[in-house]
Amino acid sequence: MKKQKNRGTIGILTGGGDVPGLNPAIRAVTVRAVREGLRVMGIRRGWSGLIEIDRDSKDISDSVMELTEDRVNRAARTGGTFLHTSRTRPSHVPRVNVPEHLREKYGEEINDLTPEVLKNLEFLGIDTLIPIGGDDTLSYGVHLHQHGVNVVALPKTMDNDVPGTDYCIGFSTCVTRTIEMTRALRTSAGSHERFLVIEVFGRYAGFTALLPTMAGAAHRCVIPEHEFEIQNLCELLTMDRERNPSNYSVVLVSEGARFRGMDDMIYANQEEDMFGHKKLGGIGDRVAQALRECSPKFNKGRRVNVISQRLGYLVRCGEPDAMDSIVPMAYGNLAMDLILDGSSGRLVNVRNGRYDNVPIEVVTSRKKIVDVAKFYNTDRLRPMYKKFDGVPVFIMTSDY
């Protein structure tokens, strides 16, 4: 068989948190591209790989690797990302994170290394760049697009909060695992007749708490879009517990949820990443303690003990489910369709059940959060169960 002439070079990277489905997306792009006669360069550790390249070095294999069908076929069966990832933002790199070979040139407290990224893309001969990530990672993709780089983006985040698409890679597996683990934890809650408080991911958006609750995993949920009153939550959970033959009740708590009157979210620490985010964590334990303290008021003077569990990385590790194997395959091929047609500056998406694409600028145009008036009962602290006709498969995940 005659070898095809190289028709160009594609760069691909993954940024932000890992989710199941990243490797299938990388595979889809690589297999299609190679068969179309294009070369694919995998950039390691997200945007970090594009600032770490030393153009004077003879070996840049720590930052970039050429992808082949054999390499991606093996990786696609696994979770996470074999290209690795980071939360690097090249336009806002702290001095301590500037690569050694660039420190004489960039010595400010915060440095814009975008000129180095542009030079490295040219050095690698990359014609089109495919970043796979959430709104933080893709916001820098928008920045590069505005600097003239050909960018075609794939939305990824277990929180499902990238604007412009009904679905982000990783969301289905996250919801599936949340439902499975919540059901498993019910056995302990029922054995001890307790409240069960489960903290789930979701910085500004409550989709990862709301949809599992709608599916029956929990009695109640509290989400970032609506401040909750602990007395109301305690009363509702006590009522749920009394109605349950096994005498327990369950609430899913988004990591970004807030008690009424709180000034800010609960953070695991005060350190900020390059996108200005502090690591969230701990609201579940705070809710659990508050429920324990106020429970006698609604339980005839007797305290209800609480099981508090943070699911954390358990819902983002391991293999992808069926949805997160199929959608990344489609997204990768959608990206290749655009590239082969000579299009760039696009975000591939799912819209009302159909694959499509939109201008990449939508990523930075707004925040995608739960429409509380449409999908969340603020008095009952649970999803709305009405008007399902014509809504997307994942119900409240569209931002139309």
C-alpha positions in Angstrom: 0.0 0.0 0.0 1.4 3.4 -1.0 2.1 5.7 1.9 0.0 8.9 1.9 1.8 12.2 1.7 1.6 14.2 4.9 -1.3 16.6 4.5 -0.5 18.6 7.7 0.0 18.3 11.4 -2.6 18.3 14.2 -1.8 19.0 17.8 -4.0 17.6 20.6 -3.9 18.2 24.3 -6.0 17.6 27.4 -6.3 20.2 30.2 -7.9 20.5 33.6 -9.3 17.6 35.6 -9.2 14.1 34.2 -12.4 12.3 33.3 -13.3 9.0 31.6 -13.6 9.6 27.9 -10.5 11.6 27.2 -8.5 8.7 25.7 -11.4 7.6 23.4 -11.5 11.2 22.1 -7.7 11.2 21.4 -8.0 7.9 19.7 -10.9 9.1 17.4 -8.9 12.1 16.3 -5.7 10.2 15.7 -7.2 7.2 13.8 -9.2 9.4 11.5 -6.3 11.9 11.0 -3.7 9.3 10.3 -6.0 7.5 7.8 -6.5 10.9 6.1 -2.8 11.4 5.8 -2.2 13.9 8.6 0.3 13.7 11.4 -0.8 13.9 15.0 1.3 15.3 17.8 0.1 14.7 21.4 1.1 17.5 23.7 1.7 16.4 27.2 0.4 17.9 30.4 -2.1 20.3 28.7 -1.1 23.9 28.1 2.0 23.2 30.2 3.5 21.1 27.4 3.4 24.1 25.1 5.4 26.4 27.5 8.0 23.7 28.6 9.4 23.0 25.1 13.0 24.1 24.8 13.5 24.8 21.1 17.3 24.6 21.5 17.1 21.1 23.0 17.6 18.0 20.9 15.0 16.1 22.9 11.5 17.4 23.5 9.9 14.0 24.1 8.9 15.0 27.6 6.6 17.6 26.2 5.3 16.1 23.0 4.9 12.7 21.3 3.8 11.6 17.9 0.6 9.6 18.1 0.0 6.4 16.1 -3.0 4.0 15.8 -1.3 1.4 17.9 -0.6 3.8 20.7 -4.1 5.3 20.9 -5.9 1.9 20.4 -4.4 0.6 23.6 -5.0 3.8 25.6 -8.6 4.2 24.5 -9.8 1.3 26.6 -8.7 3.1 29.8 -9.8 6.1 31.8 -8.0 9.3 32.5 -5.6 10.8 29.9 -2.4 9.1 28.8 -1.2 12.6 27.6 -1.5 13.7 31.2 -3.0 17.0 32.2 -2.5 20.2 34.2 -4.3 23.4 35.2 -1.7 25.6 33.4 -2.8 29.0 32.0 0.1 30.2 29.8 -1.1 33.8 29.9 -0.9 33.9 33.7 2.1 31.8 34.8 3.5 32.5 38.3 7.3 33.0 38.4 7.8 29.8 40.3 6.2 27.8 37.4 8.1 29.4 34.6 10.3 26.7 32.9 14.0 27.0 33.8 15.1 27.9 30.3 12.8 30.9 30.2 13.4 32.4 33.6 15.9 35.0 32.5 13.3 36.3 30.0 10.2 36.1 32.2 10.8 37.2 35.8 7.6 38.9 36.8 5.3 37.6 39.6 2.8 36.7 36.9 4.0 36.1 33.3 2.3 35.9 29.9 4.0 33.1 28.0 1.7 33.2 25.0 4.5 34.4 22.7 6.4 31.2 23.6 3.3 29.1 22.9 2.9 30.7 19.5 6.6 30.1 18.7 6.4 26.5 19.9 3.3 25.7 17.7 5.2 27.0 14.7 8.3 25.1 15.8 6.3 21.9 15.9 4.6 22.6 12.6 1.1 22.4 14.0 -1.5 23.5 11.6 -4.5 23.0 13.8 -4.7 22.6 17.6 -7.4 20.5 19.3 -7.7 21.3 23.0 -10.0 19.0 25.1 -11.1 20.6 28.3 -13.6 22.6 30.4 -14.3 26.3 30.2 -10.9 27.2 31.8 -8.8 25.2 29.4 -10.9 26.2 26.4 -10.9 29.9 27.4 -7.2 29.9 26.6 -8.1 28.1 23.3 -10.3 31.1 22.6 -7.3 33.3 23.4 -5.1 31.5 20.9 -7.8 31.6 18.3 -7.9 35.4 18.7 -4.1 35.3 18.0 -4.6 33.6 14.7 -4.2 29.9 15.7 -6.5 27.4 14.0 -8.3 25.9 17.0 -11.1 23.2 17.1 -12.2 22.5 20.7 -13.8 19.5 22.4 -15.8 20.1 25.6 -14.9 18.1 28.6 -15.9 18.3 32.2 -17.7 16.1 34.6 -19.7 19.1 35.8 -21.2 19.5 32.3 -20.9 23.3 32.6 -19.2 24.3 29.3 -21.5 26.8 27.5 -22.7 26.0 24.0 -23.3 22.3 24.4 -25.8 20.0 26.1 -23.0 17.4 26.8 -19.4 17.4 28.0 -17.2 14.4 28.0 -17.1 12.8 31.4 -20.6 13.8 32.6 -22.4 10.5 32.0 -19.7 8.5 33.9 -19.8 10.9 36.7 -23.6 10.6 37.0 -23.5 6.9 36.7 -20.9 6.5 39.4 -22.7 8.9 41.7 -25.9 6.9 41.4 -24.1 3.6 41.9 -22.1 4.8 45.0 -25.1 6.6 46.6 -27.1 3.4 46.3 -24.3 1.4 47.8 -24.0 3.8 50.7 -27.7 3.5 51.5 -27.0 0.1 53.1 -24.9 1.8 55.8 -27.3 4.7 56.2 -30.2 2.3 56.6 -28.4 -0.1 59.0 -27.7 2.8 61.3 -30.9 4.8 60.6 -29.0 8.0 59.8 -29.0 10.9 57.5 -26.6 10.3 54.6 -24.8 13.4 53.3 -22.8 12.9 50.0 -20.6 15.7 48.6 -20.2 15.7 44.8 -18.2 17.8 42.4 -19.8 20.9 40.8 -18.1 24.2 41.4 -20.6 26.7 40.1 -23.1 24.3 38.5 -25.4 21.8 40.2 -25.9 19.3 37.4 -23.9 16.5 39.1 -26.2 16.7 42.2 -29.5 17.5 40.5 -29.6 14.8 37.8 -28.7 11.8 40.1 -31.4 13.1 42.6 -33.9 13.3 39.7 -33.0 9.7 38.9 -33.9 8.6 42.5 -30.4 8.4 44.0 -31.2 10.9 46.8 -34.2 12.4 48.5 -32.9 16.0 48.3 -30.0 18.0 46.9 -28.5 21.4 47.4 -26.8 23.2 44.6 -24.5 26.2 44.0 -27.2 28.2 42.2 -29.5 28.5 45.3 -28.5 29.2 48.9 -30.2 26.8 51.2 -31.6 27.1 54.7 -30.2 24.3 57.0 -33.4 24.2 59.1 -35.5 23.6 55.9 -33.1 20.9 54.8 -33.2 19.2 58.2 -37.0 19.2 58.3 -37.3 17.7 54.9 -34.7 15.0 55.5 -36.4 14.1 58.8 -39.7 13.8 57.0 -38.1 11.6 54.3 -36.5 9.5 57.1 -39.8 9.0 58.8 -41.5 7.9 55.6 -38.7 5.4 54.7 -39.3 1.9 56.1 -35.5 1.6 56.7 -35.5 5.0 58.6 -32.9 6.9 56.7 -32.7 9.7 54.1 -30.1 11.0 51.6 -29.0 14.4 50.4 -26.5 15.2 47.6 -24.5 18.3 48.3 -22.6 20.1 45.4 -19.2 21.2 46.5 -20.1 24.7 45.6 -23.3 24.9 47.6 -23.7 27.5 50.3 -25.7 28.0 53.5 -28.0 31.0 53.3 -26.0 34.0 54.4 -22.6 32.5 53.6 -20.3 35.0 51.9 -18.4 32.4 49.9 -18.0 28.7 49.2 -16.1 26.2 51.4 -12.5 25.7 50.3 -10.1 22.9 51.2 -7.3 25.5 51.2 -6.7 29.1 50.1 -4.2 28.4 47.3 -5.4 29.6 43.9 -4.6 27.9 40.6 -3.7 29.8 37.5 -7.4 30.4 36.6 -8.0 32.0 40.0 -9.8 29.0 41.5 -9.3 27.7 45.1 -9.8 24.0 45.6 -13.3 23.3 47.0 -14.1 20.7 49.6 -15.7 20.4 53.0 -19.2 21.7 52.5 -20.6 18.1 53.0 -19.0 17.8 56.4 -20.3 21.2 57.4 -23.8 20.2 56.3 -23.6 16.9 58.2 -22.6 18.6 61.4 -25.3 21.2 61.1 -27.9 18.5 60.4 -26.8 16.6 63.5 -27.1 19.7 65.7 -30.5 20.8 64.5 -32.1 17.3 64.1 -33.7 17.2 67.7 -35.9 20.1 66.7 -37.7 18.0 64.1 -37.2 14.5 65.6 -39.1 14.7 68.9 -36.0 15.9 70.8 -33.8 13.1 69.7 -30.6 13.6 67.7 -30.1 11.9 64.3 -26.6 10.9 63.5 -25.1 11.5 60.1 -22.9 9.6 57.6 -20.8 12.1 55.6 -19.0 10.9 52.5 -17.1 12.9 49.8 -17.1 11.0 46.5 -14.4 13.2 45.0 -12.1 11.4 42.6 -14.0 8.1 42.8 -16.5 9.4 40.2 -13.8 10.6 37.8 -11.4 7.7 37.9 -11.5 4.4 36.0 -13.0 3.4 32.6 -15.7 5.4 30.7 -19.3 4.2 30.5 -21.0 3.7 27.2 -22.0 7.3 26.7 -18.4 8.5 27.4 -17.1 6.0 24.9 -19.5 6.9 22.1 -19.7 10.7 22.5 -15.8 11.2 22.5 -15.6 9.1 19.3 -18.2 11.3 17.7 -16.6 14.5 18.9 -13.2 13.5 17.6 -14.6 12.8 14.2 -16.6 16.0 14.2 -13.4 17.9 14.9 -11.8 16.1 11.9 -14.7 16.9 9.7 -14.1 20.6 10.5 -10.4 20.4 9.9 -10.7 18.5 6.6 -13.2 21.2 5.5 -10.8 23.9 6.4 -12.8 25.3 9.3 -11.4 26.4 12.7 -12.5 28.6 15.7 -15.2 26.1 16.5 -16.4 24.1 19.5 -18.0 20.7 18.7 -21.2 20.0 20.6 -24.4 18.2 21.1 -27.5 20.4 20.7 -31.0 19.1 21.3 -29.9 15.5 20.6 -27.9 16.3 17.5 -24.1 16.7 16.9 -23.1 20.1 15.7 -20.6 22.9 16.2 -20.6 26.5 17.3 -18.1 29.4 17.4 -15.5 28.8 20.1 -16.1 32.2 21.6 -19.3 30.8 23.2 -17.0 29.3 25.9 -16.2 32.7 27.3 -19.5 34.4 26.6 -21.4 33.3 29.7 -21.6 30.8 32.5 -23.6 27.6 32.1 -25.5 26.9 35.3 -28.8 25.2 36.3 -31.9 27.2 35.4 -33.4 27.2 39.0 -36.8 28.5 38.0 -37.2 25.7 35.4 -35.5 22.7 37.1 -35.2 23.2 40.9 -37.9 23.4 43.5 -36.3 25.8 46.0 -38.9 25.0 48.7 -38.5 21.2 48.5 -34.8 21.2 47.7 -35.2 18.7 44.9 -35.6 18.7 41.1 -38.8 19.7 39.3 -40.6 16.7 37.9 -42.7 18.3 35.2 -42.7 19.3 31.5 -40.4 16.7 30.1 -41.7 16.8 26.6 -39.0 18.0 24.1 -36.2 18.4 26.7 -32.7 16.9 26.0 -31.7 13.4 27.1 -30.0 14.7 30.2 -33.0 17.0 31.0 -31.5 20.1 32.5 -28.2 20.2 30.8 -29.1 22.4 27.9 -28.5 26.1 28.0 -30.8 27.0 25.2 
